[in-house]
Structure formats: structure tokens, C-alpha cells
Amino acid sequence: MSEAVLYSGEKEAEGTEGLIEDWSRDKQVFGVPWGKAMMWIFLLSDTFIFSCFLVGYMSARIATTDPWPNPSEVFALEAFGYPVPLLLIAIMTFILITSSGTMALAVNMGYRKNKKATFWLMFATAILGASFVGMQAFEWSKLIAEGVRPWENPFGAAQFGSSFFMITGFHGMHVSAGVIYLLVVAFRVKNGFYDKVPDGYKIVEIAGLYWHFVDLVWVFIFAFFYLW
Amino acid sequence: MSDDGTQHPLKIYWIMWVALFVLSSFSYATDFMDRGALRTFLILLFMFIKAAGITWIFMHMGWERLALKIAILGPPVAILVLIYLMSVEGIYVEDSRLEHYGESTMEVLPPVHH
């Protein structure tokens, strides 16, 4: 737990008492760098956007009287002569988890001021993210070739296509933006840019928050869109 | 350890990482189960454990002060209300469609595999 110390030398209260103190002390409420607080607030707003997409998908799926395509069959891939359900999606899930792990290690190395390890771990995260987007592009082109469109598809309810392209497209856009963001921060770590800024390495943690959020959203998309 | 607790021993990340792999395998395994209440329950269970682990350990929310925890994790609870309202609405729309247009006559093809 954090043990911040006040100017008066007292230790900050924890729990609900700490909550009341934080809000009533006539100073900034969140004892974190402003960049981190703003990233959290941005992620909160992003949570609502993704929730709206997923709730919209839920509502469309409930409301349609047409049969909903079985994602287990639609997203199956042929491997070893058998159709394996959700094969590519499972691989994408594991890739994103791996990238979350390398990102967590990068944040830790950033705080240890280990520039080389931070750079390579962030670089690995970005590469894994890019491969995720690549597989998603493959998935999209495969479905488009099979006749899935935002307004119709041969497997069932038309709403399937629009939900799929909206939700995975918006998530893929987040991953792509994250890859660029991570690469920019990684190269700045490498060339010592953050040595000149006080608390500069906090940016690694802030970039990490964004990346973990992208993984977090995928957990929900995987459960609600692909498995449900 | 730094004063805001952001520099932890690496061990907890490795544990979390392995746990995510295992839980994702379990999630994937639910796809081979028969559709039903148990499958739905397991999908949601693994989803929530994974989401909590990512937020708590990887995003360090577990080490933040209560003020930040509540400010960020509190508002999304409102989404539950939206989910409830939209499911009620969805069921109503489906019932109206069935009443006015009847059962779906859509012919579907089985998915093809490449």
C-alpha cells in the first residue's frame, strides 16, 4: 500500500478516512502525476464507448428474429484437416496477453531506469500488437470473402456483420494507435529523452495503462462476441 | 520500493501472466461445451477474473488510493442500468416483430471453412 507522508510529517490515512481526506484537503485530490490521472479518465470515457458498442450489439442480437450466426462456426479455421473453432481468435487472445505481460515488465524496468530492457520490452509489445492487427486484417478479409457485410451475411442475422465490423474495427484501431504510441515512447526511452524530464519514466506506466486497457477490452469482446 | 508502490518485485507479474494464460485457456475451453446456463456462467466468471487481474495487478489499481479507485471504477457500474434497460427494450422489439411479421423465414447457409 502507498504510504505518502504529509508536509506536517503525519502519515496519510488509508481507506474511507483517506478518501474523505483526499477530497477535503483543499488540494489536488489524486496523489498521482497529472498524466496518469488524465489517462485514467480517458480510459473511463473509452470504457463507456466500448460499453455502448457491446450493449448495442446485445440489444440488436436480442431484438432480431433471424437466427444469429454461430461464432464458433463462423470463426473456425481448418487445421490438420479439421475445422477448429475460434482458432485464430484464440491465438490473437494469447498474443495480446503476452504483449500485456511484456508491457508490465517494461513498466517495472522503466522504474528501475533500465533503459535497454524497457526499450526492448516495449518494442516487443509493439511487435506483438502489430501482429495482432495483422491477424485481425486476415480475419476481416476472410469474412469479407465469404460474403459478410455490415448489412448482410449468408450465415444469419444481418446485424452480425455490423456488430462485428464496428466492435472489432474500433478495438483494432485502438491497438494500432497503441502500437504507434508505444513505439514513440520506446524510442524516446532509448535516446534518453525522459532523463531530462523530472519523473519522465512515469510515461512508460501511462502508456502501459493504455495498452493494458486494450487487452482488457479484448477480454470482454472475446467473452461477449466470440464465445456467447 | 518507491513511495507510490509502483516498483514491485517481478514475481507478481509472472504469476499474473501465467494466470491469464490459464484463464484464457479455460475461456476458450468453454467454446467446446454445450450451450446452457453453466457455459454462460463460466464465460462470465473467467471474464471477470481476467478483467480484475489486469486492472488490479497490471494496471496497478490495487495500489492506488481509494479516491482514485472509486473515481474510475465507480462510474462504469452505471452501465449495468443501461444493460438492463436495453435488454428489456430488445425483448420488447423482438416480441413486436414476432407479432407483426411472424417468425423469421431467413434461409441460412452453414459457414464454409478454408
Contacts between the chains, C-beta under 8 A, distances in Angstrom:
chain1	res1	chain2	res2	distance
A	1	B	5	6.7
A	1	B	63	6.8
A	2	B	3	6.8
A	2	B	4	5.4
A	2	B	5	5.1
A	2	B	63	6.3
A	2	B	64	7.7
A	2	B	65	6.3
A	3	B	3	6.7
A	4	B	3	6.3
A	4	B	4	7.5
A	5	B	3	8.0
A	12	B	65	7.9
A	14	B	65	7.9
A	14	B	66	7.6
A	15	B	66	6.2
A	16	B	66	6.7
A	18	B	65	6.0
A	18	B	66	5.8
A	18	B	67	7.3
A	19	B	65	7.6
A	19	B	66	4.3
A	19	B	67	5.2
A	19	B	70	6.8
A	22	B	65	6.3
A	22	B	66	7.7
A	22	B	67	4.0
A	23	B	67	6.3
A	29	B	67	5.5
A	29	B	71	7.9
A	30	B	65	7.4
A	30	B	67	6.1
A	30	B	68	5.0
A	30	B	71	7.3
A	31	B	4	7.6
A	31	B	65	6.3
A	32	B	4	7.2
A	32	B	64	7.2
A	32	B	68	6.6
A	37	B	68	7.5
A	40	B	68	6.9
A	40	B	71	7.8
A	40	B	72	5.1
A	41	B	72	7.7
A	43	B	72	7.5
A	44	B	72	5.5
A	44	B	75	6.1
A	44	B	76	7.3
A	47	B	76	5.4
A	47	B	79	7.9
A	48	B	75	7.8
A	48	B	76	7.5
A	48	B	79	7.3
A	51	B	76	7.2
A	51	B	79	4.6
A	51	B	82	7.1
A	52	B	82	7.9
A	55	B	79	7.3
A	55	B	82	5.4
A	55	B	83	5.8
A	55	B	86	5.2
A	56	B	86	7.7
A	58	B	83	7.0
A	58	B	86	6.4
A	58	B	87	6.7
A	58	B	90	6.9
A	59	B	86	4.3
A	59	B	87	7.2
A	59	B	89	6.3
A	59	B	90	4.3
A	59	B	93	7.9
A	60	B	90	7.6
A	61	B	90	7.7
A	62	B	87	6.1
A	62	B	90	3.1
A	62	B	91	6.0
A	62	B	93	7.7
A	62	B	94	6.0
A	63	B	89	7.8
A	63	B	90	4.5
A	63	B	91	7.9
A	63	B	93	3.9
A	63	B	94	5.0
A	63	B	97	7.2
A	64	B	94	7.2
A	64	B	97	7.9
A	64	B	104	8.0
A	65	B	94	6.2
A	65	B	97	5.0
A	65	B	98	5.9
A	65	B	101	7.2
A	65	B	103	6.7
A	65	B	104	4.4
A	66	B	104	4.5
A	66	B	106	4.6
A	67	B	104	6.8
A	67	B	106	6.7
A	67	B	108	5.8
A	69	B	108	7.4
A	69	B	111	7.2
A	70	B	111	7.8
A	72	B	31	5.4
A	73	B	110	7.0
A	73	B	111	4.6
A	74	B	111	4.8
A	76	B	111	7.0
A	76	B	113	5.7
A	77	B	113	6.8
A	77	B	114	7.6
A	78	B	113	4.7
A	78	B	114	6.4
A	83	B	113	4.5
A	85	B	31	5.4
A	85	B	32	7.4
A	86	B	28	6.8
A	86	B	31	5.7
A	90	B	24	7.8
A	90	B	28	4.9
A	93	B	24	5.3
A	93	B	27	7.7
A	93	B	28	7.3
A	94	B	21	6.9
A	94	B	24	6.4
A	97	B	17	7.4
A	97	B	20	4.7
A	97	B	21	6.2
A	97	B	24	6.0
A	100	B	17	7.8
A	100	B	20	7.2
A	100	B	54	6.8
A	100	B	58	5.9
A	101	B	13	6.8
A	101	B	16	7.9
A	101	B	17	3.9
A	101	B	20	7.5
A	103	B	58	7.6
A	104	B	13	4.6
A	104	B	16	7.4
A	104	B	17	7.3
A	104	B	57	7.7
A	104	B	58	4.9
A	105	B	10	6.9
A	105	B	13	6.1
A	107	B	6	7.6
A	108	B	7	6.7
A	108	B	8	7.0
A	108	B	10	6.1
A	108	B	13	6.7
A	111	B	2	6.5
A	111	B	6	5.8
A	111	B	7	4.4
A	112	B	7	6.9
A	142	B	114	6.8
A	146	B	111	7.3
A	146	B	112	6.3
A	154	B	108	7.1
A	154	B	109	4.5
A	155	B	108	5.7
A	155	B	109	6.3
A	155	B	110	7.8
A	155	B	111	5.5
A	156	B	106	6.9
A	156	B	108	4.8
A	157	B	106	7.7
A	205	B	6	6.3
A	205	B	60	7.4
A	208	B	58	7.6
A	208	B	59	7.7
A	209	B	59	5.6
A	212	B	54	5.5
A	212	B	55	7.8
A	212	B	58	4.6
A	212	B	59	4.8
A	213	B	59	7.4
A	215	B	54	6.0
A	215	B	58	7.8
A	216	B	51	5.8
A	216	B	54	4.9
A	216	B	55	6.6
A	216	B	59	7.8
A	219	B	47	5.8
A	219	B	50	4.8
A	219	B	51	5.3
A	219	B	54	7.0
A	220	B	47	6.6
A	220	B	51	7.0
A	222	B	27	6.6
A	222	B	47	7.7
A	223	B	27	6.9
A	223	B	43	5.1
A	223	B	44	7.0
A	223	B	46	7.6
A	223	B	47	4.0
A	226	B	31	8.0
A	227	B	27	6.7
A	227	B	30	6.0
A	227	B	31	5.8
A	227	B	43	5.0
A	228	B	40	7.6
A	228	B	43	6.6
